[in-house]
Amino acid sequence: MRRATTRTGILAACVALAACGGRKETPIEDQSAEQIFNRAEYQLEVGRADDAAQYFGEVERLYPYSELAKRALIMQAFAYHEDNDYPASRASAQRYIDFYPADEDAAYAQYLLALSYYDQIDEVGRDQGLTFQALQALRTVIERYPDTEYARSAILKFDLAFNHLAAKEMEIGRYYLKRKHYAAGINRFRVVVEQFQTTTHTAEALYRLVESYLSLGLTDEAQTAGAILGHNFQASPFYDDAYKLLTGRGLRPEVAGDSWLRAIYRQMIKGEWL
């Protein structure tokens, strides 16, 4: 976020903060929009983002029709985000979008709103509701502001969040597989293969399908999963492991039967899968 902080502004804020010579500090209501804004920026500079957010809010409250009020609102969203107060940051960013949808900083406001979800994505083992919300908000940045720097950053974060969801599915699938709940594990690995093909987890998901289907005696499905794995990830160690599993049973990685995996294989051959 670009800042307009200047030495003069910081000095003015310092003067406003200090009760020089024992004089009583000027009430906030008697300060100009510029004085309060500078005071807020000073709070940001010294690492007191929570206080900065409050002062930015005062600019908007006391001078709602000033040009600084608009800038104070987006800065308040930024300050709340710096303070890790994500709901408040999201609320300020949304208000900015609602009030100033055509402003040049609307893209940044939408990006901050997305970050308020993205920066809360926790380790894989936690609930992934925030990840879904982050993906939706990031997609909005990408689609609404495609030519901005924020869209480029959002694309990278979208890919990471998407990968995060696939990792969650894999973790649950491995949990079921380890406990020999093969059908439940297959359902999770199938989600990765069908919905998260572009993530880094697809090769392992296919290998786990080979492993799970062989454990159930469903050789056609195991062979087809192995064929897809070999076609797309032949250099992967997961393909080597799958190949050993299949050949150890006298099987080969090839399309067999008429399962959902055969449809995936046809899509892949046509270039529609990856």
N, C-alpha and C positions, 0 to 999 in steps of 0.2 A: 504494500500500500504506500503510494507516494505521499510524503508528508510535506507540509508547507512550513515546518518549524524553522524559525530563524533565531539568530542570537538575540535580536531585539525582542522577539516573542517570548523567549525563555526568560530574558531579563525582566520583562514586564510581569511574567507569571511569578517570578521570584519575589518581586516587589510586592505583588498582591498577596503572596503567601505570608510575608513577614509583617509583623506589627512593628514597623520601624520606629525607633525612639519611644517605644511604649505606646504609640498611638493605636487606637482601636482599628481593626481591619474593616475595610469598607464592606458593607453588606452585599451579598451577591446580587440582590435586586438593583443595587445602585451602580453596578459595574456594566460596562458596555459589552456588547456581544464579542468584540475583539478581545477584551480583557479576559472574559470567561473562557473563550476558545483557547487563548494562549495559555491560560492556567491549566486547562485540560491537557494540552500538548506537553506542558512541562511535567505533569504527572506521568504521562507515558514515558517521557525521557528518563525519569528517575525510577521507572519500574513499578509504579503504582497504577496499574491499569484499571483496577476497580474504581479508584477515585476519579481517574480520567473519564471513565464512562459516565459517572454521575455528573461531572461538569459539562461534558458534551450534551447531556440531557438537559441541563439548565439553559444552555444556549437555545435549544429548540423550544423549551418552555417559555422563556422570557422574551425571545425574539423570533416567534414562529414564522414570520414573513420575511425574514432577512435571508440573504444569500448564504450567510454562515450557518443558518439553521439547517439547510440542506446538507452542507458539508459535515456539520456536527453529527447528523444522524448516521451517515456512513462511517464516520470515525468512531461513533459510539459502538456500532456493530463490531468494528475492528478491535476496539478496546475490550469489549466483553469477551471476544474470542481469545485475545491475549491473556485474559484472566481465567480462561477455561470455563467461563460461564456460557456454555453453548446454547441453552434455551434462550437466554437473554440476547445473545448475539444473533440467533436465528430470528427472534422477534423484531429486532431493530432492522436487520437486513430485509425482512419481508415488508416492513413498513416503508422502507426506502423504495423497494420495487413497486409497491402499491401507489405511493405518492409521486414518484419520478420515473415511470417506466421507460421514458425515452431519453433519460439523462445518460451521459457518457459513463457514469459510475454505476449504472444499473447492472452491467455485466459483472462488475466486481461484487456488488451486493448479492447477486445470485450465486457467485462463486463462494462467497463467505457463508451463505446459507448451506451450500453443499458441504463445505468444510466442517460446519457445525455437526454434521452427521459423520463425515468421513473420519475426523480426528477422534471420534469415540469408538471406532471399530476396535474391538479388543482382540485378545488371542482367540485362536480358532475354536477353543472349547466352549466359548460363551454363546449366548443367544445371538442370532445373526439378523434380527429385525432392523437394527441400525444400518447394517450393510445394505439391505434392500433399499432403505430410505436414501442412503448415500448414493447408490446407483441411480435412483430416479432423479435426485437433485443434480447430480453430475451430468446426466443425460440432458437435462434442461439447459445447462450451461452450454453444452456442445451443440445442441440443436438451435438454441435461440441466439447464441453469440459465436457463430462458427469461425469468424475471422479475428478473434481476439486472442491475446496471450492466455487468458483464463481458459478458453476452450482447449488450447493445447495442453495445458496443465491438467485439465479435467479428464482428457483422454487417457493420460498416463495413470491418473488415480482411478479412473473407471476400470481399467484393465487390472489394476492391483486388487480392487474391491471384488471384481468378478472372480479373480483367482482365489480370493479369500473364501467366497461362497463354495467354490468347488472343493477347496481344502476341507471345509466343514462336512460336505457330503462324503468325502473320502474317509475322514476320521470316523464317522458313524458306520460307514460300510466296513472298515477294518475291524471295528468293535464287534459287529455281528459275525464277521468271518472268523474271527478268533474264537468265538463261542459256538461256532458251527451252525449259526443261524443263516444258512446260505441264501435262502430266498430273500430274507430281509436285506442281506448284504448286496445281493444282485440288484435289488431295487435302487439302492443308493449309487452303485457304480453305473447303472443305466442312466441315471439322471446326469451324471458327469459326461457320459458319452453323447447323450442326446442334446443336452442344454449348455454344456460348458466345453465344447470341442476345442476352442482356441486357448484354453488354459494349459498350464504346465502339468496338469494332473491326468490328462487324457490317456497317456501311455500306461500309467499304472492302473487306471480304471479298467482298461482292456485286459491287462494281465490278470487283475483280480477276477474279472469275469471268466477268463480261462480257468483259473484256479477253482472258482466256485462251481462252475458248470461241470468240471471234471469230478468234483466231489459229489455232485448229485447224479453223476452218470449220464449227463446230457452232452454227449460227445459232439453232436452237430453244432450246437451253440458254442462249445469250447473251441472247435476248429475254426468257426467263422470269426470269433473274436480274435483268435490268433492270426487269421488271414488279414484282418483290418490292421492289427498291430504291426504285422510284418510289412504291409504296404506303406504305412505312414511313418513308422518308427523303427525301421529295421536296425538302425544303429544304436537303439536304446538297449540298455541292459535288461529292461523288462521283456523285450522280445526274445533275448537269449534265454531267459528263464522260462518264458512261455513255450518256446520251441522245445526245450528239454522236457518240460512237463508233458507236452503232446507226444513227442517221439518216444518218451518213456512208456507211453500207453499204446504204442504202435500206431499213432495218429500223426497227421500232418496239418499244418496251418492252411486250411483251404475252406472255401465256401461250401457249406453243407446244410441241408434242411431248409426250412422256410420260416425262421424265427424273425423277430424284430431286427436282429443283427444283419440279416440278409438285406433288408431294406437300407440299413445304414451303409452297407458295403456298396450297394448300387449307387447311392447318392455320392459316395466317395469316388467311385470310378468316373462319374460324370463331372467331378470337380466341384460338387455342390456342398461337400461335407466340410472341408477345411478352408 
